[in-house]
Amino acid sequence: MSVYTIIEENELKDFLSNYDVGELTGYQGISDGIENTNYFVDTDRGRYVLTIFEQHDFGEMQYFLNLMHHLADHQVPSANPVADRQGHYLSMFKDKPIALVERLKGGSITETTVSHCEQLGAAMGKMHAAGLSFDERQENPRGPAWCQHTAQKVINKLDDDDRAMLDEEVHYQRDQRHAELPRGVIHADLFRDNALWDKGGDSDGDDIFSGIIDFYYSCDDVLLYDLAVTANDWCINEDFSLNKDKVSALLSHYNKYRPLADNEQKYWPAMLRAGALRFWLSRLYDMHFPRDGELVQTKNPDEFKFIISDRIKQSATYLDYWI
């Protein structure tokens, strides 16, 4: 969500004139994240997020926005795209796809609790169940083939120990990521900054889940992999190990809406490692091959180096981190 493409006030007003959302009252660039250009946009009728997609073509974005509408229409707590006066979710700005999405209430969190993991697990279960009836398909652009290709690009940038760990894990995942496991639509990037909460919103002052945002890595892949990516961020201890209570909370509440299959537990440790590998590689690539941008945030790859190291060492232990 860095700012790569500048939109001036007059350009934004002209863009909004194609929508029935009222008059512009304010906007600002969002500096979190690293992939797309995002702005908060306020009008006299509501609050929105404007996204200019820097790396996706128009056809890809049609998939994402149609999926977002499908999920919202099936009562999955998530951000819903806004249609323009012609009924389209997507248009072009400076030769890049651009879309307006409803801004959900609340904000992201930095510290997670068991209650957060329970609520998020339920939302993911609803999302995966609803995705089964979505009839469009898109392969994971950062799936196993991308991991192997990207590993070859970054491996010579690493020291001997990291190079050996990366090489061994890429070879290990060649078999694990092609296992016969339930598949469907996944978010693929459901970190803490991609879920919003109404902080202190209930009568006891606890946070209430508002919804999932940023579906722009969504694709068809192993559903368990999506849970693993999420657990690696939401269920983590300070030493990068997994918190068993939080993992159990995430999985048990997920299971209420999309029952986990009998063979999924066997592959849980491998999917935890696969999720860690994907984000270690993307952060290594962004660090060694950066893109220019006005407000660009590059994330430290060492966090996921520590995570994948832990997941490898504790594979047997995490097999029992289940429901």
C-alpha positions in Angstrom: 0.0 0.0 0.0 2.9 2.4 -0.8 2.3 5.5 -2.9 3.9 4.9 -6.4 1.3 6.8 -8.5 0.3 10.3 -7.5 -3.3 11.4 -8.0 -4.0 15.1 -7.8 -7.1 16.5 -6.3 -8.6 17.6 -9.6 -7.9 14.1 -11.0 -9.6 12.4 -8.0 -12.7 14.6 -8.3 -12.9 13.8 -12.0 -12.6 10.0 -11.1 -15.3 10.3 -8.4 -17.7 12.0 -10.7 -18.3 8.6 -12.3 -19.6 7.2 -9.0 -22.6 8.0 -6.9 -20.6 8.6 -3.7 -21.0 12.3 -3.1 -18.5 15.1 -3.1 -14.8 14.8 -2.1 -14.0 16.2 1.4 -10.5 14.8 1.9 -7.9 12.2 0.9 -4.4 11.0 1.9 -1.9 8.5 0.8 -1.4 5.3 2.8 2.2 4.3 3.4 1.7 0.8 4.9 2.6 -2.2 2.7 4.6 -2.4 -0.4 2.6 -3.5 -3.5 -0.1 -1.0 -4.6 -0.9 2.7 -4.4 -3.6 3.4 -1.9 -5.4 6.5 -0.7 -8.0 7.0 2.0 -10.9 9.0 0.4 -13.6 10.8 2.3 -16.8 12.2 0.7 -19.9 13.8 2.2 -21.6 10.4 1.9 -19.0 7.9 3.1 -15.4 6.7 3.5 -13.5 4.7 0.9 -10.2 3.3 -0.1 -8.9 4.1 -3.6 -6.4 1.6 -5.0 -4.2 2.0 -8.1 -2.8 -1.4 -9.0 0.8 -1.2 -9.9 1.6 -4.8 -10.9 -1.7 -6.4 -12.0 -3.3 -6.1 -15.4 -7.0 -5.3 -16.0 -8.0 -8.9 -16.4 -6.4 -10.0 -13.1 -8.1 -7.2 -11.3 -11.5 -8.2 -12.6 -11.0 -11.5 -10.8 -10.1 -9.9 -7.5 -13.0 -7.4 -7.5 -15.6 -10.0 -8.6 -14.3 -12.2 -5.8 -14.6 -9.4 -3.2 -18.2 -8.7 -4.3 -19.0 -12.5 -4.2 -17.7 -12.8 -0.6 -19.4 -9.7 0.6 -22.7 -10.9 -1.0 -22.3 -14.2 0.9 -22.0 -12.4 4.3 -18.3 -12.8 4.6 -17.0 -9.8 6.7 -14.9 -8.1 4.0 -14.4 -5.0 2.0 -16.9 -4.6 -0.9 -16.0 -2.8 -4.2 -18.1 0.1 -5.3 -19.6 0.0 -8.8 -19.5 3.1 -11.0 -22.5 4.6 -12.7 -22.1 2.0 -15.5 -22.0 -0.9 -13.0 -18.2 -1.5 -13.4 -15.9 -2.1 -10.4 -12.7 -1.3 -12.4 -11.5 1.5 -14.7 -8.1 2.8 -15.8 -6.0 5.7 -14.5 -2.6 6.6 -16.1 -2.6 3.2 -17.8 -3.1 1.3 -14.6 -6.3 -0.4 -13.2 -8.0 1.7 -10.4 -10.9 0.8 -8.1 -12.9 2.3 -5.2 -13.7 0.0 -2.2 -15.8 0.6 0.8 -13.7 1.5 3.9 -14.5 -0.8 6.8 -14.9 0.4 10.3 -12.0 0.3 12.7 -8.3 -0.4 12.2 -5.6 -3.1 12.3 -4.0 -4.4 15.5 -0.4 -5.1 16.4 -0.9 -7.5 19.4 -3.2 -10.5 19.1 -5.2 -12.4 21.7 -7.0 -15.8 21.7 -10.2 -13.9 21.1 -8.8 -12.2 18.0 -7.8 -15.7 16.6 -11.2 -17.1 17.3 -13.0 -14.3 15.4 -10.5 -14.4 12.6 -10.7 -18.2 12.3 -14.5 -17.9 12.0 -14.2 -15.3 9.3 -11.7 -17.4 7.4 -14.0 -20.5 7.6 -16.8 -18.4 6.1 -14.5 -17.0 3.4 -13.2 -20.4 2.3 -16.7 -21.9 2.4 -18.2 -19.1 0.4 -15.3 -19.3 -2.1 -16.3 -22.8 -3.1 -19.2 -21.4 -5.0 -17.1 -18.7 -6.8 -16.9 -19.9 -10.4 -13.8 -17.9 -11.6 -10.3 -19.4 -11.2 -6.8 -17.9 -10.8 -3.6 -19.8 -10.1 -1.4 -18.6 -7.3 1.1 -16.2 -8.8 3.4 -16.8 -5.8 2.9 -20.5 -5.5 5.6 -23.3 -5.8 6.9 -22.3 -9.2 7.4 -18.7 -8.1 9.2 -19.8 -5.0 11.6 -22.0 -6.9 12.3 -19.2 -9.5 12.7 -16.4 -6.8 15.0 -18.6 -4.7 17.4 -18.8 -7.7 17.4 -15.1 -8.0 18.2 -14.3 -4.3 20.2 -17.4 -3.2 23.6 -15.9 -4.1 22.8 -12.8 -1.9 22.8 -15.0 1.2 25.5 -16.3 3.5 26.3 -19.9 3.6 23.9 -21.0 6.4 21.0 -19.1 4.9 21.8 -20.4 1.4 21.8 -24.0 2.7 18.5 -23.6 4.5 16.8 -22.0 1.5 18.0 -24.6 -0.9 16.9 -27.5 1.4 13.5 -26.0 2.0 12.8 -25.3 -1.7 13.6 -29.0 -2.4 11.4 -30.2 0.5 8.4 -28.1 -0.6 8.5 -29.6 -4.2 6.6 -32.6 -2.9 4.7 -31.1 0.0 3.0 -28.2 -1.9 1.5 -30.6 -4.5 -0.2 -32.9 -1.9 -3.8 -33.8 -2.5 -5.5 -31.4 -0.1 -8.8 -29.4 -0.2 -8.4 -26.5 -2.5 -10.4 -23.3 -3.2 -10.2 -19.5 -3.0 -7.6 -18.3 -0.6 -6.6 -14.8 0.6 -2.9 -15.7 0.6 -1.8 -12.5 2.5 -4.0 -12.4 5.7 -1.6 -10.7 8.0 -2.6 -8.4 10.9 -2.6 -5.3 8.6 -5.2 -7.0 6.3 -7.9 -7.3 8.9 -9.8 -4.5 10.7 -11.3 -4.4 14.2 -13.7 -2.1 16.0 -11.5 -1.6 19.0 -13.2 -2.0 22.3 -16.5 -2.3 20.4 -18.5 -4.6 22.6 -20.0 -4.1 26.1 -17.0 -5.6 27.7 -14.5 -3.4 25.8 -13.3 -6.3 23.6 -12.4 -5.8 20.0 -15.0 -6.8 17.4 -13.9 -8.1 14.0 -14.9 -5.7 11.2 -13.6 -7.5 8.1 -10.9 -8.7 5.8 -9.3 -6.3 3.3 -6.7 -6.4 0.5 -7.7 -9.5 -1.6 -5.1 -8.7 -4.3 -3.1 -11.9 -3.8 -6.2 -14.0 -3.8 -6.1 -17.1 -5.9 -6.9 -20.8 -6.0 -4.7 -22.9 -3.8 -4.6 -25.3 -0.8 -6.9 -24.0 1.8 -4.7 -25.2 4.6 -1.8 -23.2 3.2 -3.9 -20.0 3.7 -4.5 -21.0 7.4 -0.7 -21.6 7.8 0.1 -18.1 6.3 -2.3 -16.6 8.8 -1.1 -18.6 11.8 2.5 -17.6 11.1 1.5 -14.0 11.8 -1.5 -14.1 14.2 -0.4 -17.0 16.4 3.2 -16.1 17.0 5.2 -15.7 20.2 7.9 -13.1 20.7 10.6 -15.7 19.9 8.8 -16.5 16.6 7.5 -19.8 17.8 3.8 -20.6 17.6 1.3 -20.1 20.5 -0.6 -23.3 20.8 -3.7 -21.7 22.4 -4.0 -19.2 19.5 -3.5 -21.8 16.9 -6.2 -24.0 18.4 -8.5 -21.0 18.6 -7.9 -20.1 15.0 -8.5 -23.7 13.7 -11.4 -24.7 16.0 -13.5 -21.6 15.0 -12.5 -22.1 11.4 -13.7 -25.7 11.6 -17.2 -24.6 12.4 -17.7 -23.2 8.9 -15.3 -25.3 6.7 -14.7 -28.6 8.5 -11.1 -29.6 8.3 -10.4 -32.9 6.4 -8.8 -35.9 8.0 -5.6 -35.7 6.1 -5.0 -32.0 6.7 -3.3 -32.4 10.1 -0.6 -34.5 8.5 0.4 -31.6 6.2 0.0 -28.8 8.8 3.8 -28.5 9.6 4.7 -28.5 5.9 2.2 -25.8 5.1 3.5 -23.7 8.0 6.9 -24.0 6.5 5.6 -23.2 3.0 3.9 -20.0 4.2 7.1 -18.9 5.9 9.1 -19.7 2.8 6.9 -17.6 0.5 7.2 -14.5 2.6 10.9 -14.9 3.4 11.5 -15.1 -0.4 9.3 -12.1 -1.2 11.0 -9.9 1.4 14.5 -11.0 0.3 13.6 -10.1 -3.3 12.2 -6.7 -2.3 15.3 -5.9 -0.3 17.8 -6.9 -3.0 15.7 -5.8 -6.0 13.8 -2.8 -4.7 11.3 -0.7 -6.7 11.1 3.1 -6.7 8.1 4.8 -5.0 7.3 8.0 -3.1 6.3 6.3 0.2 7.8 2.9 0.0 8.1 0.5 2.9 10.4 -2.5 2.5 10.0 -5.1 5.2 12.8 -6.9 7.0 13.3 -10.5 5.7 15.0 -11.6 8.9 11.6 -12.0 10.6 10.6 -14.8 8.2 14.1 -16.3 8.3 13.6 -16.8 12.0 10.1 -18.1 11.5 11.0 -20.7 8.9 13.9 -21.8 11.0 11.6 -22.4 13.9 9.0 -24.2 11.8 11.6 -26.5 10.4 13.0 -27.3 13.9 9.6 -27.7 15.5 7.8 -29.6 12.7 7.0 -32.6 15.0 5.8 -30.4 17.8 3.5 -28.3 15.6 1.9 -31.5 14.2 0.0 -31.6 17.6 -1.0 -27.9 17.4 -4.4 -28.8 16.1 -8.0 -29.0 17.2 
